[in-house]
Amino acid sequence: MNAETKIKKKLLNNLGIKSVSVINNSYLHQKHRQSPKNGNSHFKIIIKDTDFNKISKIESHKKIYSCLSGEMKDYIHALEIEITNS
C-alpha cells in the first residue's frame, strides 16, 4: 500500500470524515536542502466534509496531526491541509 492510500485510509477510519483526497507533492520539494528526498515526505490532504468544516481550524488540524502522529514521526516532513464544505 502506498503512502497516499495509507494516509487516506487512516483519516477516513479514525476521523469519521466522508471524503478525503491525498496528493503526494514530494517531487516539488526534491531539490530543497532539508527535504528527506524519500519520495514520501510532502503531502496535501483535501477533506470534503460539512461537519468537519464546522469545527475550528485549530481543532481540525489537531485531530489530523494526532491521527497521523506515527506517519509524522516516520516519513511526513510537511503536510498541507485544505478543508471544504462539499
C-alpha positions in Angstrom: 0.0 0.0 0.0 1.5 3.4 -1.0 1.7 6.3 1.4 -1.2 8.2 -0.1 -3.6 5.3 0.4 -2.3 4.6 3.9 -2.9 8.2 4.9 -6.3 8.4 3.3 -7.4 5.1 4.9 -6.3 6.2 8.3 -8.0 9.6 8.1 -11.3 8.0 6.9 -11.3 5.3 9.5 -10.4 7.5 12.5 -11.9 10.9 11.9 -15.4 10.0 10.7 -15.0 12.2 7.6 -16.9 11.5 4.4 -14.3 12.3 1.7 -10.6 12.9 1.6 -8.0 13.2 -1.2 -4.3 12.8 -0.5 -1.8 14.2 -3.0 1.9 13.4 -2.9 3.8 16.7 -3.6 7.2 15.3 -2.6 8.5 15.7 -6.2 8.1 19.5 -5.8 10.5 19.6 -2.9 13.2 17.2 -4.0 15.8 19.9 -4.6 15.2 21.6 -1.2 18.2 21.2 1.0 16.2 19.9 4.0 14.0 17.6 2.1 14.4 13.9 3.1 14.3 13.0 -0.7 12.5 9.8 0.0 9.5 10.4 -2.3 7.1 10.3 0.6 7.7 13.5 2.5 5.3 16.3 1.4 1.5 15.7 1.2 -1.6 17.7 0.6 -4.8 16.5 2.1 -8.2 17.8 0.9 -11.1 17.0 3.3 -14.6 17.4 2.0 -17.0 17.2 4.9 -19.6 19.6 6.1 -19.4 18.5 9.8 -15.6 18.6 9.9 -15.6 22.0 8.4 -17.8 23.3 11.3 -15.0 22.9 13.9 -12.3 25.5 14.2 -9.2 25.3 12.0 -7.0 24.7 15.0 -9.2 21.8 16.3 -9.4 20.2 12.9 -5.6 20.4 12.4 -5.0 19.0 15.9 -7.3 16.0 15.1 -5.5 15.4 11.8 -2.0 15.7 13.3 -3.0 13.4 16.2 -4.4 10.8 13.8 -1.2 10.9 11.7 1.3 11.2 14.5 3.1 8.0 13.6 3.4 9.0 10.0 4.6 12.4 11.0 7.4 10.8 13.0 8.3 8.2 10.3 8.1 10.0 7.0 5.9 13.0 6.6 8.0 16.1 6.5 5.3 18.6 5.5 1.5 18.5 5.4 -0.8 20.9 3.6 -4.4 20.8 4.8 -7.5 22.0 3.0 -11.0 21.6 4.4 -14.1 22.3 2.3 -17.9 22.0 2.7 -18.7 19.8 -0.2 
